Amino acid sequence: MVQLVTDTPSEDVHDAAEHSRAVAEAMRHLADQQYDRAERLRAAARQTFLWVSALFTVTQVVALSAFGEDKITPGEQQSLMWIAIVGASFLLVTLLLTIGTDRLRKVADIAPDDLVRAADDAVESGDHFGDALVAMYHLTATRRAEAVKERREWLYSVTVFAAITVTVLVGEIVYALIIRLH
């Protein structure tokens, strides 16, 4: 239980309704923060995929432009093609992980009907509505924190596969430039 320290006598310190309002507001704010965190993680996964797919496009332009040169052997063309297939495969895994991150559990906001029902239940039981509101926001904040944790783990996987994809793509660019220069 949170107690405030003031200069007033202790019997005047605790106003149950005011206490409930303050805690409910803090819990609502925490639930909103967890929602914002989840949205930032979803956006980070999408942006990671966007940048890697843009690099994939540039890499394929560089690699395909090497196909038109006479000094590139069929074996080198085949090697470029296989490197492109490996890069595309890792890009596909990155896409699937990004979609998975985006579709992870979403925690709904507290519905207006839930508020009305909690208020009615509080009146019937003689409890403070603020306590019911605190419990509702606490549950929402806890569920959203769990969703943030899941998204963070998936984002790590997106990042790992994006890094592997970038490594393959940079290798493809370097190989395409080397075979052009020999």
MDTraj code that builds the backbone (N, CA, C; nanometers):
import mdtraj as md
import numpy as np

residues = "MET VAL GLN LEU VAL THR ASP THR PRO SER GLU ASP VAL HIS ASP ALA ALA GLU HIS SER ARG ALA VAL ALA GLU ALA MET ARG HIS LEU ALA ASP GLN GLN TYR ASP ARG ALA GLU ARG LEU ARG ALA ALA ALA ARG GLN THR PHE LEU TRP VAL SER ALA LEU PHE THR VAL THR GLN VAL VAL ALA LEU SER ALA PHE GLY GLU ASP LYS ILE THR PRO GLY GLU GLN GLN SER LEU MET TRP ILE ALA ILE VAL GLY ALA SER PHE LEU LEU VAL THR LEU LEU LEU THR ILE GLY THR ASP ARG LEU ARG LYS VAL ALA ASP ILE ALA PRO ASP ASP LEU VAL ARG ALA ALA ASP ASP ALA VAL GLU SER GLY ASP HIS PHE GLY ASP ALA LEU VAL ALA MET TYR HIS LEU THR ALA THR ARG ARG ALA GLU ALA VAL LYS GLU ARG ARG GLU TRP LEU TYR SER VAL THR VAL PHE ALA ALA ILE THR VAL THR VAL LEU VAL GLY GLU ILE VAL TYR ALA LEU ILE ILE ARG LEU HIS".split()
xyz = np.array([
    [0.0846, -0.1172, 0.0000],
    [0.0000, 0.0000, 0.0000],
    [0.0892, 0.1236, 0.0000],
    [0.0597, 0.2187, -0.0822],
    [0.1359, 0.3423, -0.0913],
    [0.0829, 0.4403, 0.0119],
    [0.1719, 0.4986, 0.0909],
    [0.1309, 0.6005, 0.1858],
    [0.2038, 0.7290, 0.1544],
    [0.1318, 0.8370, 0.1602],
    [0.1898, 0.9674, 0.1350],
    [0.2384, 1.0271, 0.2664],
    [0.3509, 1.0951, 0.2599],
    [0.4036, 1.1607, 0.3792],
    [0.3668, 1.3083, 0.3697],
    [0.2935, 1.3557, 0.4700],
    [0.2531, 1.4962, 0.4727],
    [0.2675, 1.5484, 0.6150],
    [0.2410, 1.6758, 0.6299],
    [0.2477, 1.7384, 0.7620],
    [0.1150, 1.7275, 0.8371],
    [0.0134, 1.6719, 0.7729],
    [-0.1167, 1.6614, 0.8377],
    [-0.1231, 1.5348, 0.9215],
    [-0.2126, 1.5297, 1.0172],
    [-0.2261, 1.4086, 1.0989],
    [-0.2600, 1.2878, 1.0121],
    [-0.2210, 1.1691, 1.0560],
    [-0.2326, 1.0480, 0.9749],
    [-0.3769, 1.0120, 0.9397],
    [-0.4740, 1.0485, 1.0251],
    [-0.6113, 1.0132, 0.9923],
    [-0.6661, 1.0942, 0.8741],
    [-0.6056, 1.2084, 0.8405],
    [-0.6500, 1.2890, 0.7276],
    [-0.5756, 1.2521, 0.5980],
    [-0.4722, 1.1698, 0.6083],
    [-0.3872, 1.1416, 0.4917],
    [-0.4577, 1.0542, 0.3894],
    [-0.5296, 0.9548, 0.4326],
    [-0.5815, 0.8561, 0.3396],
    [-0.7269, 0.8849, 0.3022],
    [-0.7452, 0.9312, 0.1818],
    [-0.8775, 0.9461, 0.1231],
    [-0.8877, 0.8363, 0.0177],
    [-0.9676, 0.7355, 0.0428],
    [-0.9722, 0.6175, -0.0430],
    [-1.0067, 0.6516, -0.1877],
    [-1.1005, 0.7422, -0.2066],
    [-1.1407, 0.7777, -0.3431],
    [-1.0263, 0.8468, -0.4168],
    [-0.9580, 0.9395, -0.3499],
    [-0.8463, 1.0105, -0.4132],
    [-0.7306, 0.9147, -0.4404],
    [-0.7050, 0.8280, -0.3464],
    [-0.5993, 0.7277, -0.3641],
    [-0.6294, 0.6397, -0.4858],
    [-0.7518, 0.5922, -0.4964],
    [-0.7907, 0.5081, -0.6098],
    [-0.7765, 0.5823, -0.7416],
    [-0.8160, 0.7098, -0.7424],
    [-0.8034, 0.7885, -0.8658],
    [-0.6578, 0.8019, -0.9077],
    [-0.5710, 0.8290, -0.8116],
    [-0.4286, 0.8471, -0.8428],
    [-0.3661, 0.7166, -0.8938],
    [-0.3984, 0.6073, -0.8287],
    [-0.3423, 0.4781, -0.8711],
    [-0.3997, 0.4386, -1.0070],
    [-0.5289, 0.4608, -1.0274],
    [-0.5905, 0.4283, -1.1569],
    [-0.5258, 0.5091, -1.2690],
    [-0.5003, 0.6355, -1.2455],
    [-0.4358, 0.7192, -1.3470],
    [-0.2944, 0.6694, -1.3763],
    [-0.2220, 0.6312, -1.2734],
    [-0.0869, 0.5781, -1.2937],
    [-0.0914, 0.4467, -1.3716],
    [-0.1857, 0.3598, -1.3402],
    [-0.1969, 0.2328, -1.4122],
    [-0.2402, 0.2548, -1.5570],
    [-0.3296, 0.3496, -1.5800],
    [-0.3705, 0.3806, -1.7170],
    [-0.2502, 0.4289, -1.7974],
    [-0.1707, 0.5143, -1.7353],
    [-0.0502, 0.5657, -1.8013],
    [0.0476, 0.4514, -1.8326],
    [0.0636, 0.3586, -1.7385],
    [0.1515, 0.2435, -1.7602],
    [0.1001, 0.1569, -1.8752],
    [-0.0298, 0.1336, -1.8800],
    [-0.0878, 0.0546, -1.9895],
    [-0.0637, 0.1236, -2.1236],
    [-0.0795, 0.2554, -2.1275],
    [-0.0532, 0.3303, -2.2508],
    [0.0936, 0.3221, -2.2914],
    [0.1844, 0.3273, -2.1940],
    [0.3273, 0.3152, -2.2233],
    [0.3586, 0.1793, -2.2850],
    [0.2998, 0.0747, -2.2315],
    [0.3244, -0.0593, -2.2850],
    [0.2736, -0.0695, -2.4284],
    [0.1610, -0.0074, -2.4564],
    [0.1077, -0.0061, -2.5931],
    [0.2058, 0.0651, -2.6864],
    [0.2561, 0.1797, -2.6433],
    [0.3524, 0.2547, -2.7249],
    [0.4793, 0.1742, -2.7497],
    [0.5259, 0.1034, -2.6494],
    [0.6457, 0.0192, -2.6662],
    [0.6216, -0.0893, -2.7700],
    [0.5075, -0.1530, -2.7629],
    [0.4748, -0.2579, -2.8593],
    [0.4700, -0.2018, -3.0011],
    [0.4115, -0.0851, -3.0169],
    [0.4034, -0.0237, -3.1494],
    [0.5419, 0.0127, -3.2028],
    [0.6304, 0.0597, -3.1160],
    [0.7678, 0.0927, -3.1603],
    [0.8415, -0.0325, -3.2059],
    [0.8214, -0.1445, -3.1371],
    [0.8856, -0.2693, -3.1766],
    [0.8314, -0.3194, -3.3100],
    [0.7018, -0.3073, -3.3296],
    [0.6431, -0.3458, -3.4591],
    [0.7003, -0.2591, -3.5705],
    [0.7110, -0.1301, -3.5462],
    [0.7654, -0.0391, -3.6468],
    [0.9126, -0.0693, -3.6744],
    [0.9883, -0.1035, -3.5727],
    [1.1302, -0.1361, -3.5918],
    [1.1454, -0.2594, -3.6798],
    [1.0612, -0.3596, -3.6594],
    [1.0675, -0.4809, -3.7428],
    [1.0355, -0.4469, -3.8881],
    [0.9320, -0.3675, -3.9091],
    [0.8956, -0.3284, -4.0464],
    [1.0060, -0.2471, -4.1130],
    [1.0644, -0.1525, -4.0399],
    [1.1714, -0.0704, -4.0964],
    [1.2953, -0.1536, -4.1280],
    [1.3266, -0.2491, -4.0429],
    [1.4404, -0.3376, -4.0688],
    [1.4193, -0.4116, -4.1996],
    [1.3014, -0.4680, -4.2164],
    [1.2735, -0.5400, -4.3412],
    [1.2785, -0.4450, -4.4605],
    [1.2245, -0.3266, -4.4456],
    [1.2230, -0.2295, -4.5554],
    [1.3649, -0.1977, -4.6027],
    [1.4554, -0.1718, -4.5097],
    [1.5934, -0.1382, -4.5466],
    [1.6654, -0.2565, -4.6099],
    [1.6449, -0.3755, -4.5577],
    [1.7105, -0.4934, -4.6140],
    [1.6556, -0.5229, -4.7534],
    [1.5263, -0.5079, -4.7731],
    [1.4692, -0.5331, -4.9064],
    [1.5169, -0.4278, -5.0064],
    [1.5374, -0.3047, -4.9617],
    [1.5923, -0.2020, -5.0513],
    [1.7353, -0.2391, -5.0913],
    [1.8147, -0.2869, -4.9962],
    [1.9505, -0.3309, -5.0281],
    [1.9471, -0.4498, -5.1230],
    [1.8517, -0.5400, -5.1053],
    [1.8379, -0.6546, -5.1950],
    [1.8130, -0.6062, -5.3381],
    [1.7272, -0.5085, -5.3547],
    [1.6968, -0.4557, -5.4875],
    [1.8205, -0.3959, -5.5522],
    [1.8933, -0.3144, -5.4788],
    [2.0158, -0.2532, -5.5317],
    [2.1172, -0.3615, -5.5673],
    [2.1303, -0.4604, -5.4823],
    [2.2258, -0.5698, -5.5067],
    [2.1918, -0.6443, -5.6348],
    [2.0657, -0.6696, -5.6565],
    [2.0280, -0.7436, -5.7770],
    [2.0507, -0.6601, -5.9028],
    [2.0340, -0.5302, -5.8928],
    [2.0647, -0.4435, -6.0076],
    [2.2140, -0.4528, -6.0405],
    [2.2984, -0.4462, -5.9380],
    [2.4431, -0.4562, -5.9585],
    [2.4791, -0.5933, -6.0163],
    [2.4227, -0.6981, -5.9587],
    [2.4555, -0.8335, -6.0040],
    [2.4057, -0.8593, -6.1465],
    [2.2850, -0.8172, -6.1760],
    [2.2301, -0.8403, -6.3103],
    [2.3017, -0.7589, -6.4159],
    [2.3530, -0.6454, -6.3794],
    [2.4277, -0.5663, -6.4787],
    [2.5569, -0.6366, -6.5187],
    [2.6078, -0.7238, -6.4327],
    [2.7285, -0.8003, -6.4658],
    [2.6988, -0.9072, -6.5710],
    [2.5747, -0.9512, -6.5812],
    [2.5397, -1.0557, -6.6777],
    [2.5585, -1.0088, -6.8222],
    [2.5481, -0.8822, -6.8466],
    [2.5590, -0.8299, -6.9827],
    [2.7012, -0.8182, -7.0340],
    [2.7982, -0.8374, -6.9504],
    [2.9368, -0.8209, -6.9918],
    [2.9908, -0.9515, -7.0497],
    [3.0701, -0.9400, -7.1558],
    [3.1225, -1.0574, -7.2258],
    [3.2265, -1.1330, -7.1443],
    [3.3008, -1.0625, -7.0584],
    [3.4083, -1.1301, -6.9862],
    [3.3608, -1.2110, -6.8653],
    [3.2332, -1.2080, -6.8349],
    [3.1777, -1.2866, -6.7251],
    [3.1459, -1.4265, -6.7788],
    [3.2045, -1.5265, -6.7164],
    [3.1850, -1.6644, -6.7621],
    [3.0503, -1.7181, -6.7149],
    [3.0012, -1.8230, -6.7801],
    [2.8755, -1.8848, -6.7349],
    [2.8851, -1.9363, -6.5909],
    [3.0019, -1.9847, -6.5503],
    [3.0182, -2.0304, -6.4120],
    [3.0042, -1.9163, -6.3134],
    [3.0593, -1.8005, -6.3487],
    [3.0472, -1.6832, -6.2615],
    [2.9028, -1.6336, -6.2577],
    [2.8349, -1.6401, -6.3716],
    [2.6935, -1.6021, -6.3741],
    [2.6113, -1.6959, -6.2853],
    [2.6441, -1.8250, -6.2927],
    [2.5726, -1.9221, -6.2101],
    [2.6009, -1.8971, -6.0614],
    [2.7242, -1.8629, -6.0282],
    [2.7582, -1.8318, -5.8890],
    [2.6792, -1.7107, -5.8401],
    [2.6706, -1.6073, -5.9238],
    [2.5914, -1.4892, -5.8873],
    [2.4454, -1.5261, -5.8639],
    [2.3946, -1.6126, -5.9499],
    [2.2557, -1.6533, -5.9365],
    [2.2337, -1.7271, -5.8043],
    [2.3246, -1.8178, -5.7676],
    [2.3098, -1.8923, -5.6432],
    [2.3217, -1.8010, -5.5213],
    [2.4129, -1.7047, -5.5279],
    [2.4244, -1.6097, -5.4164],
    [2.2946, -1.5300, -5.4034],
    [2.2361, -1.4915, -5.5182],
    [2.1092, -1.4183, -5.5155],
    [1.9975, -1.5035, -5.4559],
    [1.9962, -1.6323, -5.4866],
    [1.8939, -1.7220, -5.4315],
    [1.9101, -1.7340, -5.2799],
    [2.0348, -1.7465, -5.2334],
    [2.0588, -1.7531, -5.0884],
    [2.0129, -1.6224, -5.0222],
    [2.0489, -1.5085, -5.0822],
    [2.0067, -1.3787, -5.0274],
    [1.8558, -1.3651, -5.0244],
    [1.7902, -1.4099, -5.1324],
    [1.6432, -1.4030, -5.1375],
    [1.5811, -1.4935, -5.0317],
    [1.6431, -1.6083, -5.0076],
    [1.5905, -1.7000, -4.9054],
    [1.5968, -1.6374, -4.7663],
    [1.7107, -1.5754, -4.7343],
    [1.7216, -1.5090, -4.6040],
    [1.6277, -1.3889, -4.5952],
    [1.6092, -1.3200, -4.7067],
    [1.5147, -1.2080, -4.7082],
    [1.3722, -1.2585, -4.6840],
    [1.3385, -1.3735, -4.7400],
    [1.2067, -1.4316, -4.7182],
    [1.1854, -1.4674, -4.5709],
    [1.2871, -1.5257, -4.5085],
    [1.2759, -1.5583, -4.3656],
    [1.2585, -1.4291, -4.2851],
    [1.3333, -1.3251, -4.3221],
    [1.3200, -1.1958, -4.2535],
    [1.1783, -1.1414, -4.2689],
    [1.1219, -1.1548, -4.3887],
    [0.9839, -1.1105, -4.4126],
    [0.8862, -1.1880, -4.3244],
    [0.9012, -1.3189, -4.3195],
    [0.8095, -1.4004, -4.2391],
    [0.8194, -1.3659, -4.0905],
    [0.9412, -1.3431, -4.0426],
    [0.9572, -1.3025, -3.9025],
    [0.8980, -1.1636, -3.8776],
    [0.9103, -1.0752, -3.9760],
    [0.8512, -0.9417, -3.9632],
    [0.6990, -0.9504, -3.9557],
    [0.6416, -1.0328, -4.0411],
    [0.4960, -1.0528, -4.0371],
    [0.4552, -1.1133, -3.9033],
    [0.5333, -1.2108, -3.8565],
    [0.5048, -1.2714, -3.7261],
    [0.5100, -1.1696, -3.6143],
    [0.6100, -1.0826, -3.6171],
    [0.6228, -0.9776, -3.5158],
    [0.5024, -0.8848, -3.5194],
    [0.4583, -0.8542, -3.6391],
    [0.3452, -0.7628, -3.6551],
    [0.2139, -0.8245, -3.6074],
    [0.2017, -0.9547, -3.6206],
    [0.0752, -1.0204, -3.5882],
    [0.0718, -1.0806, -3.4485],
    [0.1728, -1.0577, -3.3701],
    [0.1717, -1.1117, -3.2340],
    [0.0532, -1.0576, -3.1560],
    [0.0290, -1.1194, -3.0463],
    [-0.0834, -1.0866, -2.9596],
    [-0.0986, -0.9362, -2.9405],
    [-0.2179, -0.8900, -2.9632],
    [-0.2517, -0.7502, -2.9388],
    [-0.3488, -0.7473, -2.8203],
    [-0.3231, -0.6603, -2.7275],
    [-0.4075, -0.6499, -2.6087],
    [-0.5047, -0.5353, -2.6302],
    [-0.6305, -0.5664, -2.6204],
    [-0.7349, -0.4669, -2.6459],
    [-0.7417, -0.3642, -2.5332],
    [-0.7909, -0.2482, -2.5690],
    [-0.8181, -0.1458, -2.4684],
    [-0.9378, -0.1895, -2.3835],
    [-0.9533, -0.1243, -2.2730],
    [-1.0697, -0.1518, -2.1877],
    [-1.1926, -0.0941, -2.2575],
    [-1.2921, -0.1779, -2.2774],
    [-1.4130, -0.1366, -2.3488],
    [-1.5038, -0.0551, -2.2571],
    [-1.5805, 0.0364, -2.3155],
    [-1.6750, 0.1147, -2.2346],
    [-1.7729, 0.0274, -2.1558],
    [-1.8162, -0.0833, -2.2153],
    [-1.9074, -0.1741, -2.1439],
    [-1.8412, -0.2339, -2.0201],
    [-1.7096, -0.2611, -2.0294],
    [-1.6372, -0.3132, -1.9130],
    [-1.6355, -0.2109, -1.7997],
    [-1.6211, -0.0839, -1.8347],
    [-1.6222, 0.0220, -1.7329],
    [-1.7583, 0.0313, -1.6643],
    [-1.8637, 0.0262, -1.7440],
    [-1.9991, 0.0338, -1.6882],
    [-2.0251, -0.0871, -1.5980],
    [-1.9854, -0.2044, -1.6444],
    [-2.0070, -0.3263, -1.5655],
    [-1.9291, -0.3194, -1.4335],
    [-1.8043, -0.2722, -1.4396],
    [-1.7228, -0.2604, -1.3178],
    [-1.7824, -0.1577, -1.2218],
    [-1.8358, -0.0478, -1.2755],
    [-1.8994, 0.0534, -1.1901],
    [-2.0237, -0.0040, -1.1228],
    [-2.1055, -0.0773, -1.1988],
    [-2.2262, -0.1388, -1.1414],
    [-2.1892, -0.2406, -1.0336],
    [-2.0881, -0.3225, -1.0611],
    [-2.0446, -0.4227, -0.9629],
    [-1.9922, -0.3554, -0.8358],
    [-1.9215, -0.2447, -0.8518],
    [-1.8689, -0.1735, -0.7347],
    [-1.9822, -0.1175, -0.6501],
    [-2.0836, -0.0633, -0.7144],
    [-2.1979, -0.0079, -0.6411],
    [-2.2701, -0.1193, -0.5655],
    [-2.2896, -0.2318, -0.6328],
    [-2.3602, -0.3446, -0.5691],
    [-2.2830, -0.4022, -0.4511],
    [-2.1506, -0.4077, -0.4629],
    [-2.0703, -0.4693, -0.3564],
    [-2.0238, -0.3680, -0.2514],
    [-2.0470, -0.2392, -0.2769],
    [-2.0063, -0.1370, -0.1816],
    [-1.8574, -0.1032, -0.1889],
    [-1.7899, -0.1491, -0.2949],
    [-1.6471, -0.1194, -0.3132],
    [-1.6292, 0.0120, -0.3869],
    [-1.5065, 0.0594, -0.3872],
    [-1.4752, 0.1803, -0.4634],
    [-1.4567, 0.1424, -0.6096],
    [-1.5183, 0.2195, -0.6976],
    [-1.5025, 0.1952, -0.8408],
    [-1.3568, 0.2113, -0.8808],
    [-1.2863, 0.3019, -0.8157],
    [-1.1450, 0.3240, -0.8472],
    [-1.0620, 0.1980, -0.8302],
    [-1.0957, 0.1162, -0.7304],
    [-1.0218, -0.0093, -0.7102],
    [-1.0432, -0.1052, -0.8277],
    [-1.1672, -0.1112, -0.8763],
    [-1.1960, -0.1966, -0.9922],
    [-1.1234, -0.1439, -1.1162],
    [-1.1195, -0.0127, -1.1286],
    [-1.0508, 0.0487, -1.2417],
    [-0.9007, 0.0207, -1.2356],
    [-0.8439, 0.0282, -1.1164],
    [-0.7018, -0.0034, -1.0980],
    [-0.6759, -0.1481, -1.1404],
    [-0.7619, -0.2392, -1.0993],
    [-0.7439, -0.3805, -1.1347],
    [-0.7521, -0.4005, -1.2859],
    [-0.8449, -0.3320, -1.3517],
    [-0.8586, -0.3447, -1.4969],
    [-0.7341, -0.2919, -1.5686],
    [-0.6869, -0.1761, -1.5288],
    [-0.5666, -0.1196, -1.5920],
    [-0.4427, -0.2024, -1.5589],
    [-0.4365, -0.2568, -1.4385],
    [-0.3228, -0.3419, -1.4017],
    [-0.3177, -0.4652, -1.4919],
    [-0.4312, -0.5276, -1.5124],
    [-0.4380, -0.6450, -1.5993],
    [-0.3985, -0.6088, -1.7427],
    [-0.4481, -0.4972, -1.7920],
    [-0.4140, -0.4532, -1.9280],
    [-0.2652, -0.4234, -1.9393],
    [-0.2092, -0.3540, -1.8415],
    [-0.0660, -0.3215, -1.8444],
    [0.0189, -0.4477, -1.8382],
    [-0.0208, -0.5436, -1.7574],
    [0.0532, -0.6689, -1.7453],
    [0.0494, -0.7471, -1.8766],
    [-0.0668, -0.7574, -1.9363],
    [-0.0791, -0.8284, -2.0648],
    [0.0017, -0.7580, -2.1738],
    [-0.0016, -0.6258, -2.1745],
    [0.0758, -0.5526, -2.2753],
    [0.2261, -0.5675, -2.2525],
    [0.2681, -0.5741, -2.1274],
    [0.4110, -0.5951, -2.0987],
    [0.4551, -0.7318, -2.1500],
    [0.3701, -0.8318, -2.1366],
    [0.4015, -0.9653, -2.1895],
    [0.4097, -0.9614, -2.3422],
    [0.3190, -0.8870, -2.4052],
    [0.3216, -0.8740, -2.5509],
    [0.4478, -0.8016, -2.5967],
    [0.4918, -0.7019, -2.5215],
    [0.6150, -0.6298, -2.5547],
    [0.7340, -0.7259, -2.5472],
    [0.7357, -0.8095, -2.4456],
    [0.8455, -0.9057, -2.4310],
    [0.8497, -1.0009, -2.5506],
    [0.7342, -1.0516, -2.5918],
    [0.7289, -1.1400, -2.7088],
    [0.7779, -1.0687, -2.8337],
    [0.7333, -0.9452, -2.8545],
    [0.7752, -0.8690, -2.9727],
    [0.9251, -0.8425, -2.9713],
    [0.9781, -0.8158, -2.8541],
    [1.1223, -0.7909, -2.8433],
    [1.2005, -0.9144, -2.8865],
    [1.1544, -1.0322, -2.8450],
    [1.2206, -1.1565, -2.8837],
    [1.2104, -1.1799, -3.0346],
    [1.0958, -1.1548, -3.0919],
    [1.0794, -1.1714, -3.2360],
    [1.1631, -1.0683, -3.3112],
    [1.1686, -0.9457, -3.2605],
    [1.2493, -0.8423, -3.3262],
    [1.3960, -0.8822, -3.3279],
    [1.4416, -0.9481, -3.2224],
    [1.5799, -0.9971, -3.2207],
    [1.6020, -1.0939, -3.3368],
    [1.5078, -1.1849, -3.3595],
    [1.5187, -1.2797, -3.4708],
    [1.5164, -1.2073, -3.6055],
    [1.4300, -1.1083, -3.6183],
    [1.4267, -1.0279, -3.7417],
    [1.5627, -0.9645, -3.7651],
    [1.6206, -0.9100, -3.6606],
    [1.7496, -0.8422, -3.6718],
    [1.8611, -0.9395, -3.7100],
    [1.8603, -1.0569, -3.6506],
    [1.9636, -1.1569, -3.6823],
    [1.9545, -1.1977, -3.8294],
    [1.8349, -1.2295, -3.8759],
    [1.8215, -1.2701, -4.0158],
    [1.8460, -1.1540, -4.1107],
    [1.8119, -1.0336, -4.0701],
    [1.8432, -0.9169, -4.1529],
    [1.9944, -0.9002, -4.1648],
    [2.0669, -0.9204, -4.0558],
    [2.2133, -0.9083, -4.0593],
    [2.2745, -1.0154, -4.1488],
    [2.2232, -1.1363, -4.1419],
    [2.2727, -1.2428, -4.2299],
    [2.2442, -1.2076, -4.3759],
    [2.1238, -1.1574, -4.4020],
    [2.0867, -1.1189, -4.5381],
    [2.1785, -1.0083, -4.5899],
    [2.2042, -0.9084, -4.5075],
    [2.2924, -0.7989, -4.5477],
    [2.4322, -0.8522, -4.5784],
    [2.4811, -0.9441, -4.4977],
    [2.6135, -1.0030, -4.5207],
    [2.6180, -1.0747, -4.6558],
    [2.5162, -1.1541, -4.6849],
    [2.5105, -1.2246, -4.8133],
    [2.5034, -1.1241, -4.9281],
    [2.4222, -1.0204, -4.9129],
    [2.4055, -0.9223, -5.0199],
    [2.5331, -0.8427, -5.0445],
    [2.6012, -0.8043, -4.9383],
    [2.7286, -0.7333, -4.9555],
    [2.8291, -0.8251, -5.0245],
    [2.8292, -0.9520, -4.9857],
    [2.9155, -1.0496, -5.0530],
    [2.8832, -1.0604, -5.2005],
    [2.7560, -1.0568, -5.2340],
    [2.7152, -1.0632, -5.3746],
    [2.7620, -0.9405, -5.4508],
    [2.7495, -0.8237, -5.3911],
    [2.7972, -0.7015, -5.4570],
    [2.9478, -0.7085, -5.4788],
    [3.0205, -0.7477, -5.3760],
    [3.1669, -0.7563, -5.3867],
    [3.2050, -0.8568, -5.4946],
    [3.1418, -0.9713, -5.4954],
    [3.1714, -1.0741, -5.5965],
    [3.1409, -1.0214, -5.7371],
    [3.0270, -0.9551, -5.7528],
    [2.9899, -0.9001, -5.8858],
    [3.0933, -0.7977, -5.9305],
    [3.1436, -0.7170, -5.8403],
    [3.2429, -0.6161, -5.8784],
    [3.3776, -0.6808, -5.9084],
    [3.4143, -0.7822, -5.8323],
    [3.5432, -0.8503, -5.8544],
    [3.5436, -0.9205, -5.9894],
    [3.4366, -0.9903, -6.0227],
    [3.4368, -1.0628, -6.1510],
    [3.4336, -0.9675, -6.2695],
    [3.3828, -0.8487, -6.2497],
    [3.3874, -0.7481, -6.3563],
    [3.5281, -0.6961, -6.3792],
    [3.6060, -0.6897, -6.2732],
    [3.7395, -0.6301, -6.2829],
    [3.8460, -0.7275, -6.3291],
    [3.8235, -0.8554, -6.3274],
    [3.9314, -0.9477, -6.3652],
    [3.9529, -0.9587, -6.5121],
])
top = md.Topology()
chain = top.add_chain()
for i, resn in enumerate(residues, 1):
    res = top.add_residue(resn, chain, resSeq=i)
    for name in ("N", "CA", "C"):
        top.add_atom(name, md.element.get_by_symbol(name[0]), res)
traj = md.Trajectory(xyz[None], top)
